[in-house]
Amino acid sequence: MAIDPDKFMDQLVSDLKPTPPLRPPWIRTIQWFSFLSVVTALAILWVHEYRPGFWGQLDQHWRFTAEITSGALLTLSTFYIVFASCIPGEKVNRGVTLACLVSFFIFAGLLITGFWMPSPEASAMGARPFCELEVLIYGGLSMGGLFYLIRNGIIVSYSLKNLLLGFSAGMISALLMQLACMYDPWHGLLFHFVPALLLGALGWFLSDKIKSYMDKKSNLLIQPK
Amino acid sequence: MKDSRDLSFQKLDELFQKAQQGDQKAYGQFLKELYPFVKHKVQQKLGDLIDCDDITQECLIGIHRSIETYDPGKDLKPWVLGIIKHKIADFFRQWERRKEVDLENRDFPVTKPDPATNTKTEEYERVWSMVHQLPDPQRRALILTQVSGLSTPKASLEEGISEAAFRKRVSRAYHLLRKVLNVEVEKIFGN
């Protein structure tokens, strides 16, 4: 049932408060990526120190550096896609979508190549007892924060956005864990990146729940004639 | 209100930027100018499937809530159209869900062997008598959302309270209704 239009508009007007516009998606992307990276890096350090000599490995092994860099680019671009798609009528930049795909293939390619030719050499130095749990916890908390951040966003395709959101939140802690925990491509895949993928799946699973909760909250009861 | 075809988005853009700074007069004018445009778009998409004023008002609530996401440096029209598209998609999604629920609820078995106790009129009367036992604010909240079919944002506007307070009121109404129902059940079956 609709309210009288004039009365309805008067009520909206009386509810108006000054609201400065949000910063552009790319600024929000950099802000939140940096913030979550620093917080996660500090949390990892607080639990246990980083793998000895990981700076040197980044300097000496270009494939390892490329793996971390392409992973970070993949995460940054997915953050941007999520933030941009929460703005009504905003078209996600094709360049960013392309960068996201390219960085994904480079990252996956380097990870797979590492199974046969690990660079640096696989070793158990710096192994952390519960690295997969750490990835899930830090990534899960970041995902919760991001969900809160985009709660008022106008999103049409919930499933894809929430999958990307969960995955990118998990990728931050997975990439940092590659630096903090032992280096072994198989260990990296199973204990660092699979949890990030699991968070993506969780985001996808939660998307429907969140949407129905929001529907229930808004209680839109419009009946066809 | 003007005809939707006369709409100048350049003017609306200026009004909306003032509204973002809290100018209520500009916002009122913006809404008055925009209302017929939104309604026209909704009518184009939904025809006479529903009461278009309802979805139009949902769209305006969407605009009201998303004010912060509008970038003054960009065109207003795609932003408004994006919200309309979202609200129409929302309507279809909920419609589909409701159809599924309706199918699930069909052919419910009777709760008592005596058909006389299952007549709709009697059930309605019983429910209404329970609703009327609720305090006035809770009763109004329940009637606005469940009988008049207003969404929570609209009903809270109608009541002149915040959405959170309104939701709390509805939740309290359900809680009280459950209590009343328990008393009724005890009266019938004894305990």
Interface residues (C-beta under 8 A of the other chain):
Chain A: M1 A2 I3 P5 F8 M9 D10 Q11 L12 V13 S14 D15 L16 K17 P18 T19 P20 P21 L22 P24 C86 I87 P88 G89 E90 N152 G153 I154 I155 V156 S212 D215 K217 S218 N219 L220 L221 I222 Q223 P224 K225
Chain B: M1 A19 Q20 Q21 G22 Q24 Y27 G28 L31 K32 Y35 D48 L49 I50 D51 D53 D54 I55 T56 Q57 E58 L60 I61 G62 H64 R65 S66 I67 E68 T69 Y70 D71 P72 K77 P78 W79 V80 L81 G82 I83 K85 H86 A89 D90 F91 R93 Q94 W95 R97 T145 Q146 S148 G149 L150 S151 T152 P153 K154 A155 L157 E158 G160 R167
